[in-house]
Amino acid sequence: MRILLVEDDPRIANFVAKGLREQAYAVDVAANGEDALYQASINPYDLAILDVMIPAPDGFEVCRRLRQSGLRFPILMLTARDATDDRVQGLDTGADDYLTKPFEFRELLARLRALLRRSAELRPNRIAVEDLVLDTAAQTAARGGRQIALTTKEYALLEYLARHAGRVVGREEISEHVWDETFDPFTNTIEVYVNRLRRKIDAPPAKPLIHTRRGAGYMLGDAAPGGVAAASGAAVPGDKAKAGQLNPGANPAANPRAAGKKHV
């Protein structure tokens, strides 16, 4: 899942972002209200963590504008202001939850999981695709009862494909939800990670579950629909150009802030 973290204290921002990335979340960080609104206007987020006391506009105003613009992803207010009036104001402007500082990181994670479960798409704790089983709480994967060792990013990509099992998922959609704003759309990073997953998930004699539709994207499932190939190492021709055409925010020419950034 991709999260927008709005926090003007660099120490707290680095701590929270690092912890979330270790939990397989993609995280973009904004240090003020204007930057937060800009990021939300060009990127698709699954959730936002919003500090109240940020450079203008403050967190209350940012929350209000996000809701006015029609964005409905969950918003968690994270702030040192714990007066009842502040909590009421935050919830009334459109926030879904409120966590005061100082806080324990495990409580933050629990609240994020709860908010994501409330969103439009139910996110179960266990996902099964044929004999492949993902435990989303423990962030582990097993196939046929055999545990599969995955890096954080490999797991994040596999979970996203599993949540959309049976549907072809495009390269642009993957980059928007599994990677953050530092992703370089002109690299073959996604193809590299898909091939890594193939070697681990579809190792012989297992039946292939990861399929490629050339020019469209990837699908996780039992059988490939018409036009989908399961050949290991198959790239998706034209995806790099497609990513830049469909998402101006992912195109360095259209988004000066992204120019020169490399993937992580």
ABEGO torsion letter per residue (X at the ends): XBBBBBBABAAAAAAAAAAAAAAGBBBBBBABAAAAAAAAAABBBABBBBBABBBOBBAAAAAAAAAAAGBABBBBBBBABABAAAAAAAAAAGBABBBBOBBBAAAAAAAAAAAAAABABBBBABBBBEABBBBAAAGBBBBGGBBBBBBAAAAAAAAAAAAABGBBBBAAAAAAAABBAABBAABAAAAAAAAAAAAAAABOABBBABBBBBGAEBBBEABBBBGBBABBGBBBBGAAAAAAAABAAABAAABAAABGBBBX
